[in-house]
Amino acid sequence: MLVTMIVFILVFSIVVISHELGHFLIAKLNGIRVLEFAIGMGPVLLKFTKGETRYVLRLLPIGGACMFEGEDGVYSNDNEEEDKTNSAKPSEKQEGSFNDANVWSRIATVFAGPFFNIVLAYLLSLIVVGFSGVTIPKINALTEGYPAAEAGLQAGDIITKMNGERIYLQDEVTLFSALNRGETIKIEYKRDGKRNTTTVVPKFSDEDNRYYIGFTIGEHLECKGLSLIKYSAYEVRYWLNATVKSLLMLFQGKLSTNDLSGPVGIAVTIDETIEVAKPYGLPTVVLTMINFAVLLSVNLGVMNLLPIPALDGGRLLFLLIEVVRGKPIPPEKEGVVHFIGFVALMVLTVFVFYNDLVKIFS
C-alpha cells in the first residue's frame, strides 16, 4: 500500500503541477502578477517566496492554485509582512492586476491550465507509444452468427470509420462498441488498399448484458519517427473522446453517480493496476502508470473546461460574456458566483469520497 500511495502522490502531483504551471507561465507572459503558486490542499508543509510569488506545498496532493493579483477583486498589500504580502486581502490596486490585463490575455491565462494538461498527456503518450507501440483496428477473426460476418466484413479488414467518426486505434472501436445500445453502425473499412462501407446492427448478449458487433480486432504496430508523433496524438485524441463521451452519458442519465471516482477511488484503481502489471516486470508497471497519468491529465483538462463556477471553464464563460458585452461583469458579483460553485464542488467532493469508501467496504 505504501508503493500505491507514493505512486498516487507522484502521478497526481505531476498532473496538478502541469495544470498550475500553465496558468503561471502564461500569466507571466502577459504581465499578470502571480501572488501564490500552490500544489496540494490543506495545511502548509513548505513555503518560500521568490520575487513576487510565494510557492507553497500543501499536505493533500489533490489540487492546487495559482492566485493572481486582483483576481476576484482582491489585491495584495506590499507594505505588509511576508506572509501578509502574498495573501489575498482587500487593499489598494497593485500593478500587474489580473483584471487590468486585456480580456484575451486573461482568457489565455485561464485556458492555459487545461491546455497544459493536454500537452502533458501528449508528452507522456510519446513515452508510452515509443516503448510499447499501439494496437491498430485490424480485424483478426469474426464470430459466426453475429452481424460483422453477415455484413461481409473479413479478417484482415482495417476499420477506418464508424458512423462517420475516424478510427485509428483498436480502443476506439472497443469504446464505440461498448457504448452502443443496439443502434445501426455504418462501418468504413480498408481491404487490399480500397475503402468499402457496410452497415451492422449489433447483437445483444444476454450473458454479458451488452451489444456485440461480432469480431476480434487488433494488430500491434511499433511506432518510431513520424508514426510516433502521429499515433501519440491519436492516443490523446482517444482519451479526450472517451472522457467527453463519458461526461455526456453521465449528464444524459446513462451513467450514475456511482460511476464517479475521486482520489480514494483513483488510489484503489492504481493499486489494482499495479498488481495486474507487477508480474510483467517493473518497466511494464512504470509504463502502465505513465499511461494512467495520461488518462488523469486528460480528465483534469476536460473537467476544468466545463462551464461550472469555480472551475476554469466557469471563469472562461464570464470572460467570453465580457467579450460579447464589451465590459466585464463586476468582480464582486462574479466572485459570489464562483464561491457558490466552490461550495457545490466541495459538497460533490465529499459525496464522491463517501461513495468511494462505500464501494471499497461493500
Sequence and secondary structure as in RCSB ss.txt:
>XXXX:A:sequence
MLVTMIVFILVFSIVVISHELGHFLIAKLNGIRVLEFAIGMGPVLLKFTKGETRYVLRLLPIGGACMFEGEDGVY
SNDNEEEDKTNSAKPSEKQEGSFNDANVWSRIATVFAGPFFNIVLAYLLSLIVVGFSGVTIPKINALTEGYPAAE
AGLQAGDIITKMNGERIYLQDEVTLFSALNRGETIKIEYKRDGKRNTTTVVPKFSDEDNRYYIGFTIGEHLECKG
LSLIKYSAYEVRYWLNATVKSLLMLFQGKLSTNDLSGPVGIAVTIDETIEVAKPYGLPTVVLTMINFAVLLSVNL
GVMNLLPIPALDGGRLLFLLIEVVRGKPIPPEKEGVVHFIGFVALMVLTVFVFYNDLVKIFS
>XXXX:A:secstr
 HHHHHHHHHHHHHHHHHHHHHHHHHHHHTT  EEEEEEEEEEEEEEEEETTEEEEEEEEEEEEEEEETTGGG B
  TTS HHHHTS B  S  TT GGGS HHHHHHHHHHHHHHHHHHHHHHHHHHHHHH EEEEEEEEE TTSHHHH
TT  TT EEEEETTEE  SHHHHHHHHHH  S  EEEEEEETTEEEEEEE  EEETTTTEEE  EEEEEEE   T
HHHHHHHHHHHHHHHHHHHHHHHHHHTTSS GGG   HHHHHHHHHHHHHHHGGG HHHHHHHHHHHHHHHHHHH
HHHHTSS TTSHHHHHHHHHHHHHHSS   HHHHHHHHHHHHHHHHHHHHHHHHHHHHHHH 
